[in-house]
Amino acid sequence: MSKTSLLKLYFIFLKIGAILLGGGYVILPILKAELCEKRKLLNESELIDYFALSQSLPGIVAANISMFTGYKIKGKMGAIAALMGIITVPFISIIILASVLNLVVDNKYIVGMFWGVGIAVIALIILTACEVWQKTERDLFFNIIFLSALITLVIFELSPVDVIIIFSVIGVLTKSIFRRRGVK
Amino acid sequence: MIYLLLAHEFLKIGLFSFGGGYATIPFLYDISVKYGWYTIKELTNMTAVASITPGPVGINVATYAGLSSAGIMGALIATISEVIPSFVLVIIVSKLLRKFSDNFYVKSLLTVLKPISCALLVAVAVGLLRPEVKDIKGIILMAVLLLFSIKGKKDPSFYILIGGVAGIINTIL
């Protein structure tokens, strides 16, 4: 376990919660930059595992992945610190914004701003996907699972949870059959 | 007791909603019909506010719904209740992963999760690309942002800032 203090972990996630605009998925590039690259608290391979695990559990994906990383860095209290950090700014901003709700929703500059933020979020997700792709060791097994999962998601529009469950079972079964036959 | 009811409803949402923030909306709709703590119109507004406020949409909507139902205490109870079930599950899964890290099946599972994660990421990008980048301005902004990455810009908040500023400039023009 890392030497980072709980308070520091809380503030790292507080900052992440504050810049988390445009939906939960953008948390992946932010966590990668903040925890893997800047602070070296986590390696990218672990983060990618948590991304899939977070989507296969119920609840809010961004909260789940924060708790997984918090737990990895500092145990149970780390998970709590990360969770509290990630919800602090959103909680306060909703409490404040609730009273001026209509002004915010209808303001054309704010709507316009979020058009741009939305596109930036997609750019970040594309960049993350590219980077993960470059850094992962890919063998035939990887490529086959990747392509079939992608086709199932995009063309057949199955939900992420279904895809994760189906391909985890298929993948693990394939691995165990290969092992029994003595193939690597 | 409205606090107990809130806790009960949001624990349920936390346990049964799969797939992130927007998956909680149908549950919130049910709550509105069942208890009348807020109207459907208010729920639509909540979703709009949640998506332009920092933080995960699911958390924002829970805070908002709790606030409309029972004030700040309600907001706190709804938000915390929503994340308790997955907190328990995350701890259990993390412990199992740690305990059985040498187990063949756990190792295989983690190997399989990598390509699945990659596919999920690409699918998210594809899914967002179609509705969001629909005109020439969107394509140009996207191209500019991707060019920054070739220049080696790494910080995600930089991209979000550029996107936001470009959006405001676009509105003014």
Contacts between the chains, C-beta under 8 A, distances in Angstrom:
chain1	res1	chain2	res2	distance
A	17	B	54	6.4
A	17	B	55	5.4
A	18	B	54	5.3
A	19	B	54	6.7
A	19	B	156	7.2
A	19	B	157	4.7
A	19	B	160	6.4
A	20	B	54	5.3
A	20	B	55	5.4
A	20	B	56	6.7
A	21	B	52	7.7
A	21	B	54	5.6
A	21	B	160	5.6
A	21	B	164	7.8
A	22	B	51	7.6
A	22	B	160	7.2
A	23	B	20	8.0
A	23	B	21	6.9
A	23	B	51	6.8
A	23	B	56	7.6
A	23	B	57	5.8
A	24	B	20	5.4
A	24	B	21	6.0
A	24	B	56	4.3
A	24	B	57	6.5
A	24	B	58	7.3
A	25	B	20	8.0
A	25	B	124	5.5
A	26	B	156	6.8
A	26	B	160	7.5
A	27	B	56	7.5
A	28	B	121	7.4
A	29	B	156	4.6
A	30	B	156	4.7
A	30	B	157	7.7
A	33	B	154	5.9
A	33	B	155	6.0
A	33	B	156	5.5
A	37	B	154	6.8
A	45	B	114	7.5
A	48	B	113	7.4
A	48	B	114	5.9
A	48	B	117	4.8
A	48	B	118	7.8
A	49	B	110	5.5
A	49	B	113	5.2
A	49	B	114	7.3
A	49	B	117	7.3
A	51	B	117	5.0
A	51	B	120	7.2
A	51	B	121	7.6
A	52	B	113	4.2
A	52	B	114	8.0
A	52	B	116	5.4
A	52	B	117	4.3
A	52	B	120	6.6
A	53	B	93	6.3
A	53	B	113	7.0
A	55	B	19	7.3
A	55	B	20	7.6
A	55	B	120	6.4
A	57	B	86	5.5
A	57	B	89	5.0
A	57	B	90	6.7
A	57	B	93	7.0
A	58	B	14	6.7
A	58	B	15	5.5
A	58	B	16	6.1
A	58	B	17	5.9
A	58	B	18	5.3
A	58	B	85	6.4
A	58	B	86	6.0
A	58	B	89	7.2
A	59	B	14	5.0
A	59	B	15	7.7
A	59	B	17	6.7
A	59	B	58	7.6
A	59	B	82	7.2
A	59	B	83	6.4
A	59	B	85	6.2
A	59	B	86	3.0
A	59	B	89	7.6
A	60	B	14	8.0
A	60	B	20	6.2
A	60	B	21	6.2
A	60	B	24	7.8
A	60	B	56	4.9
A	60	B	58	3.8
A	60	B	59	5.8
A	60	B	82	7.1
A	60	B	83	6.7
A	60	B	86	7.1
A	61	B	19	7.6
A	61	B	20	4.3
A	61	B	21	7.8
A	61	B	56	7.4
A	62	B	20	7.5
A	62	B	55	7.9
A	62	B	56	3.7
A	62	B	58	7.8
A	62	B	59	7.6
A	63	B	56	6.0
A	63	B	58	7.5
A	63	B	59	6.4
A	63	B	83	5.2
A	63	B	86	6.5
A	64	B	86	5.2
A	64	B	90	5.9
A	67	B	86	7.1
A	67	B	87	6.0
A	67	B	90	4.3
A	67	B	91	7.8
A	68	B	90	5.6
A	68	B	93	7.9
A	68	B	94	6.4
A	71	B	90	6.5
A	71	B	91	6.5
A	71	B	94	4.6
A	72	B	94	7.1
A	76	B	91	6.1
A	79	B	87	6.8
A	79	B	90	6.4
A	79	B	91	6.4
A	79	B	94	7.8
A	80	B	87	7.7
A	83	B	83	6.1
A	83	B	87	6.6
A	86	B	55	7.3
A	86	B	56	7.3
A	86	B	59	7.7
A	87	B	55	6.9
A	87	B	59	5.4
A	87	B	63	8.0
A	87	B	79	6.2
A	87	B	83	7.5
A	89	B	54	5.5
A	89	B	55	6.3
A	90	B	53	6.2
A	90	B	54	5.7
A	90	B	55	2.5
A	90	B	56	6.9
A	90	B	59	5.3
A	90	B	60	5.3
A	90	B	63	6.8
A	91	B	55	7.8
A	91	B	59	7.5
A	91	B	63	5.3
A	91	B	75	7.0
A	91	B	76	7.8
A	91	B	79	6.1
A	93	B	53	5.0
A	93	B	54	6.0
A	93	B	55	7.3
A	94	B	49	7.2
A	94	B	50	7.5
A	94	B	53	6.0
A	94	B	60	5.5
A	94	B	63	4.3
A	94	B	64	5.2
A	94	B	67	6.7
A	94	B	75	7.1
A	95	B	63	7.2
A	95	B	67	6.5
A	95	B	72	6.4
A	95	B	75	6.4
A	97	B	49	5.9
A	97	B	53	6.0
A	98	B	49	7.6
A	98	B	64	6.5
A	98	B	67	5.6
A	98	B	68	7.6
A	101	B	45	5.9
A	101	B	49	5.9
A	102	B	45	7.6
A	104	B	49	6.5
A	104	B	52	6.9
A	105	B	45	6.2
A	105	B	48	4.9
A	105	B	49	6.3
A	105	B	52	7.7
A	108	B	171	5.7
A	109	B	168	5.5
A	109	B	171	5.3
A	109	B	172	7.8
A	110	B	52	6.5
A	111	B	171	7.6
A	112	B	167	4.6
A	112	B	168	5.7
A	112	B	170	5.7
A	112	B	171	3.1
A	113	B	164	4.6
A	113	B	165	7.9
A	113	B	167	4.2
A	113	B	168	5.0
A	113	B	171	7.6
A	114	B	51	7.6
A	114	B	52	5.3
A	114	B	164	7.7
A	114	B	167	6.5
A	115	B	138	7.9
A	115	B	167	4.6
A	115	B	170	6.9
A	116	B	141	6.4
A	116	B	162	7.7
A	116	B	163	3.9
A	116	B	164	5.3
A	116	B	165	7.0
A	116	B	166	4.3
A	116	B	167	2.7
A	116	B	168	7.3
A	116	B	170	6.8
A	117	B	160	5.7
A	117	B	163	4.6
A	117	B	164	5.0
A	117	B	167	6.4
A	118	B	128	7.7
A	118	B	132	5.0
A	118	B	163	7.4
A	119	B	132	6.2
A	119	B	133	6.1
A	119	B	138	5.7
A	119	B	141	5.0
A	119	B	142	5.6
A	119	B	145	7.0
A	119	B	163	5.6
A	119	B	166	7.9
A	120	B	141	8.0
A	120	B	145	5.9
A	120	B	159	4.4
A	120	B	160	5.0
A	120	B	162	6.4
A	120	B	163	2.8
A	120	B	164	7.4
A	121	B	128	7.4
A	121	B	160	7.2
A	121	B	163	7.4
A	122	B	125	6.0
A	122	B	128	4.8
A	122	B	129	6.0
A	122	B	132	6.0
A	122	B	133	6.7
A	122	B	142	7.0
A	123	B	142	5.8
A	123	B	145	4.0
A	123	B	146	5.9
A	123	B	149	7.6
A	123	B	159	5.9
A	123	B	163	7.7
A	124	B	156	5.5
A	124	B	159	5.4
A	124	B	160	7.7
A	125	B	121	6.4
A	125	B	124	5.7
A	125	B	125	4.6
A	125	B	128	7.1
A	126	B	125	4.9
A	126	B	146	7.2
A	127	B	146	7.3
A	127	B	149	5.1
A	128	B	121	6.3
A	129	B	118	6.7
A	129	B	121	4.2
A	129	B	122	5.2
A	129	B	125	6.0
A	132	B	117	7.3
A	132	B	118	5.7
A	132	B	121	6.6
A	133	B	118	6.1
A	136	B	114	5.8
A	136	B	118	7.0
A	141	B	111	7.7
A	141	B	115	7.9
A	142	B	114	6.7
A	142	B	115	4.7
A	143	B	115	7.5
A	145	B	112	6.2
A	145	B	115	4.0
A	145	B	116	6.5
A	145	B	119	7.8
A	146	B	115	3.8
A	146	B	116	7.7
A	146	B	118	5.5
A	146	B	119	5.3
A	147	B	119	7.9
A	149	B	115	6.5
A	149	B	116	5.1
A	149	B	119	3.7
A	149	B	120	7.6
A	150	B	119	4.1
A	150	B	122	5.8
A	150	B	123	6.2
A	153	B	119	6.1
A	153	B	120	7.0
A	153	B	123	3.8
A	154	B	122	8.0
A	154	B	123	5.4
A	154	B	126	5.5
A	154	B	127	7.6
A	159	B	18	7.1
A	159	B	19	5.9
A	160	B	19	6.0
A	160	B	120	5.7
A	160	B	123	7.7
A	161	B	18	4.7
A	161	B	19	6.4
A	163	B	116	6.8
A	163	B	119	7.4
A	163	B	120	7.4
A	164	B	113	7.7
A	164	B	116	5.7
A	164	B	120	7.7
A	167	B	112	6.5
A	167	B	115	8.0
A	167	B	116	5.2
A	168	B	109	5.9
A	168	B	112	5.4
A	168	B	113	6.9
A	168	B	116	7.0
A	171	B	108	6.7
A	171	B	109	7.6
A	171	B	111	7.3
A	171	B	112	3.2
A	171	B	116	7.8
A	172	B	105	5.9
A	172	B	108	4.6
A	172	B	109	5.6
A	172	B	112	6.1
A	175	B	104	7.8
A	175	B	108	4.0
A	175	B	111	7.1
A	175	B	112	7.4
A	176	B	104	7.2
A	176	B	105	7.3
A	176	B	108	7.0
A	179	B	104	7.0
